Amino acid sequence: MASNHPNRKSVTKSDIVRALKEHDNAMEMMYRHILLIDDVFAKYIDMKKDGDALAKFMKIPPKEDGKPKQPKRKRRRRSTSASKK
């Protein structure tokens, strides 16, 4: 991974390994925070005794006639040939 710039250091294998380890640690911390928030939210629902109401709220209503409620968006068609200037 040599650089074209004479004063710039190239990236070493240890630099890549260190960056990947830091990324892995950050992902692990984020995962732990998500689990903590999930646990707090579940305990809050239990405390308020709103589990059934939340399940009813979160339930996705069935589609009527098998068609989505919102119409599909039309895709713009672009010419595949190069534009003339």
N, C-alpha and C positions, 0 to 999 in steps of 0.2 A: 504494500500500500504506500508506495513512494509518492511524495508530493512533488508537484512541478515547481513550487516556490522554494528557493534555496534556504530560507531561514525558518521554514515551518517544519516541526517535528512530525514524523509519520506516526500513525496510530499503531500501537503494539498489541499483541495478543493479550497481554495483561490488562491494558486499558479497556479492551472489549469485555474481558471476563469481569473486571471490576464494575463496569457500567451495567452488565447483565445482572450481577449480584445485587447492586443497588436497586435496579428495577424490580427484581424478584422480592426484595425486602419491602419496597413500597407497595407492591401488589398484595403481599401478605398482610401488611398493616391495614390496607384498604378493606381487605376481606374481613379482618377482625372487626373493624368499625361497622361494616355492614351487618355482621352477625349480632353485634351489640345493639344496633338500632332495631334490628328485627326482633330481638328478645324484649327490648323495652316496649316496642309497639305491641307485641303479643300480650305482655303483662298489662299494659294499659287497656287493651280490649277486654281482657279478663276482668279487670277491676271495674270497668264500666258496664260489664255484662252486655256488650254490644256485638258479640260474635255472630249471632243470627242476623242482626240488622246489617252488619258489614257484608256477610255472605250474600244476602239478598241484594244489597247495593252493587256488589261486584259482579253479580251474575249477568252475563251478556244476554240481552234479549234475543229470541230467535228471529231469523230473517223471515220476512213475509214473502211467500211465493218463491223462496230460494234466491231472491234477487237482493243485492245490497240496497240499503236505503238511499245512499248517495249515488248519483250517476257516475260512471267512469269518466275520467278526464280524457279529452281527446289529445292525442299526441301530435305534436307539430312535426310535419314532415319536412325534411331538408333535402335539398338536392345533393346527391353524392358527387356531382361533378364540381370542379373548381369554379369559384365565382369569377366572373369577368369584370375587370375594372376598366 
